[in-house]
Amino acid sequence: MSYPAFAAFFTDPGITSARIQVFMALQPDRALALDFVRPVDVKTEAVARAARVSKGAAVDALAWLVRHGYLVQHGRDGRGIRSVTLAYAVPVARSA
């Protein structure tokens, strides 16, 4: 699957192997199967397990993906679990 944010992700100078693994685990055809419309609660432990990274690496990757516009965060529930969707496209101008 390819879409504008997917292509932009692989040209981003800030990607790391853990961020790639987390991003790929969140793709529509993968284990966690996010999409562009329906927000899904994403538990850090589930992301870490699906991406085969440490919990700390998953936390870092999720925060980075939200901060850089590859994931859209729709809020957190009472337990602090993020509700996210994939971003179809990323903003053209991002602050460094």
ABEGO torsion letter per residue (X at the ends): XBBAAAAAAAABAABBAAAAAAAAAABAABAAGBBAABBBBBBAAAAAAAAGBBAAAAAAAAAAAAAAGABBBAEBBAAGBBBBBBBABBBABBBX
